[in-house]
Amino acid sequence: MIRMQSLVFPGIALSVLLAGGLPTMAAEPAPLPRAFINGEGPGWRALGAEDFVNVNCDADTWSWDGGWAKCTGQPVGVLRTVKPLTNFELVVEWKHLKRSGNSGVFLWMPEESWRSLKRGQLPKGIECQILDHGYAEDFEKNNGRKSDWFTTNGDVFPCAGAKMTPFPPAAPNGQRSFPSKDLTRGYGEWNHYYIRAINGEVRLWVNGEEVSGGTGCEPATGWLALESEGSPIEFRNLRLRELP
């Protein structure tokens, strides 16, 4: 009779045949490394208060502590960069301070859009959404079903007349790129976004893994903006690298 004993080592399952058989080894698949691009290296620079301008928020909606941006969430509106951008990489860490918080990063906001914004309005552009899980939980509780038009793990979509062809998986209406993985942490915890925007294509990495994006974006040049949308949020380690 052959008796088998299994010994498990990190990354390797080792089965030893104790009755004269030869050892066999079966390699377990190692987890893929996460791409934590933290904005360090040639061409990268930190963003701070001097790089942003209030568009349609109150004077006290946004405050800065060094490179740490704090937003009350009131009123709805945006804080834009001083200069427009076309091709770039962006790193931003964010944390919702309350359950069900809502915010986002707008890319390629055209001048005619932000110049005409009134208090409480959001601009045209491509949004990388920042949404707490409580938002989806409340939707399910109030509607008796899960949402099929948004997620809380990094949707990318066009706003206010902008255009984009979403990467799959896409929302049923074909507008949003839904994340391929659920990686976002809940309110009170920091999350890491790495955004690559090149030649009308947007790709979003959430906490180290690429999850969503789109191509054929119109507009594909314009201002970058941080969003105030009803709930307090903080941003830190904002870093940018402009590309040709």
Summary of the structure (lengths in Angstrom):
residues: 244
radius of gyration: 22.0
end to end distance: 69.6
largest distance: 83.0
contacts: 785
relative contact order: 0.24
helix: 8%
strand: 46%
